[in-house]
Amino acid sequence: MLPLDRPLILASASPRRAELLRTLGVPFSQRPSCIPEEIRTGERPEQFVLRLAVEKAQAGSADPRTRCLILGCDTVVVSGSRILGKPRDRAEGREMLLTLAGRSHLVLSGLALWILPENQWAFGVSETKVTFHPLPAAAVESYLSTEEYRDKAGAYALQGAAALFVDRIEGSATNVIGLPLDLLPRLLRQLGLWFPEA
């Protein structure tokens, strides 16, 4: 559907991001990037997700002379001033979910588009406010037993069983899933790849 004039490369192994791109009818290939996801001293959440999105896009390039568009993205959950990444185990997943229960938190995604061989960038951050219902301990344990929490920022997936935890969402739901489609058209427009004005 998008009027791209070159191949799109998703620099991620995420099946959620791939599925969202497929729903747009956009042909793409995946080139997962393995970079350290460590927060630097003094780095704010917005800076963190944007830096990782850019680094993932850069890692997704096999040859900067190739004509392509590379998409890098990173998503985190922020509770207060604390960044919640992917839980290491069930105990950490439990701790994250209980921290989010009955409260509001932010989901931030950094999105970076790198157009080659022109070497031009467009990037930005999408923010969504998510509020959870209070969660009984039994509900948390039942959810953890599904193993859905694994490899998910904040230990939950909006597109799965954790949708029952959500009281309300303010902002982009696709941002919470992992690819902010609210931000994508603006970045494509910056690169001249959005639909031309009538």
N, C-alpha and C positions, 0 to 999 in steps of 0.2 A: 504494500500500500504506500509506504513512504517513497518519495522520488529520489532514492539514493542512486548516485552515479558510479558507485564503486562497492566492492564487497564489504560487508560489515563483519567485524570480528568481536565477539564477546570475550573479554579477558577474564573469564570466570568459569568455574566448574559448577556453579549453582544451578540446580534444576529449576528453582523458582524463577530466577531471572530468565533462563532460557524459555520457560513456558510463557512468561509475560511477553517476550519478543515474538513468540510463535502466534500468540493471540492477535498481534498486530499484522500478521501476514508478512513479516519482514524476513527474507532469507538471510541466514547468518551462519558462521562457523564459530565453534568455541575453541579458545586457546587458553586454558587455565594458567594462571600465574601464581607462583608460590613465593610470596614475599613475607617477611616477618611483620606481624601485626602487633607491634609493641608501641605503647604510648610514650612519647618523649616527654621529658621533664618540662612542665609548664605549658604543655600543648592542650589547647581547648578542644572539646569534642568536635566542633565544626572544622577546626584545622586538621584534626586527626583523620576524619573520614575523607576530607578533600585530598590530603596528602596520599592516603592509601589508594584512592581512586586513580590519581595520576600515576602513582608507582605501578599499579596493576596494569594500566593501559600501556605504560612504557614496556613492561615485561611481556605484554602480549604481542609486541612487534618482532617478527622474525627478521625483517629487512626494512629499514626506514625508507627505502626507495620504492617499495611496493605501493601501488595505488590501492588504498583501503581506508576504512574508517574503523578505529578501534574504540571500544566502549569499556571503560573501567568503572567499577562501582564498589562502594563499601558502605555497610549499614551497621549502626550501633544503637543500643538502647541506653538512654541516659536517665538515671534516677537521682534527682537532686543534682549534685555535682559529680556523681560517680558514673563512669562508663561501664556498662555491662556488655561484655563481648560474648563469645561462645563459651558455655560452661565446660569445664574439664571433665566433670563426672556428675553422677546423679546428685551427690550431696551439694555441689555448687549450683546445680540446676534448681534444687529445692530452695536453697537460700535466695536465689534470684527471684523466683516466683513469689515467695513469701514477702520479699521486699516490695514487689510490685502490687501485691494484693491490696485492694481497697483504696488505691491511690492513682494519681496521674503520673505519667512519665512521658518523655520525648523519644521519638525515633528519628534519628538523623541519617540521611544517606548522602554521601558525596558521589557525584556523577561527573565523569570526565570523558570528553570526546576528543580524539586525536586524529586529525585528518592528514593522510600521507599521500604523496610525498611532499605536499605543501608545508608540512610541519606547523600546522595551525591547531590551536587548542580552544575548547570551550568547556567551562566547568562551573559547577554550582552545588549548592547544598539544599536539600528538601527537608522540611521539618514537619512532623505530625505529632499531635498530642493524643495519647491513648490513655483511657481511664479504665482500670480493672474493677470488677465487682470485688467485694470481700471474698476470699477463697478459703473454704474449710480445708483443713489439713488433708482430709481424705480425698478431696478433689485434686489437690496437688499431687498426692501419691499416685492416684489413678492416672493422671496425665503423664507423670514421669514414667510409669510402667509401659506407656505406649512407645517410648523411646523417641518420640517426635521432637523432644527438646534438644536432642543432640545436633550439633553444628548450627544452632540458631542463636542469633544475638538475643540476649535477655532470656534465653531458654524457652522461647515459645514461637509458634508459627501461626500467624493470623489466619492462613488459609487452611488450617487443620482444626483439630479438636479444641485448641485454645481460643477459637472464636467465641466459645461459650463464656470465656472469662471476661470478655470486653463489654463494658457498659456503654462507652461511646468513643468515637474517633473524630478528631477535629483536624482535617487536612487530608492528604492523599493516602488512601488505603494501599495502593501499589507500592508506595514508599515503605510501608510497614512490611510488606511481603519481600521487599529487597531491591526493587528497581523503580525509582520515582518517575512514573510516566507523566506526572504534572510538570516536571522539569525538562524532559526530553525535547519537546517541541521548541522551547526557548533556545536551547543549546544548538539544535539543528539549524534554527533560524540564524544564529550568529555565524554559522559556518556556510550559510547559503544553501543548505540542503533541505530546508522546509518548503512547503508548497509556495509557489510564487504568488504575489498579490494579484487579485483579479483586476 
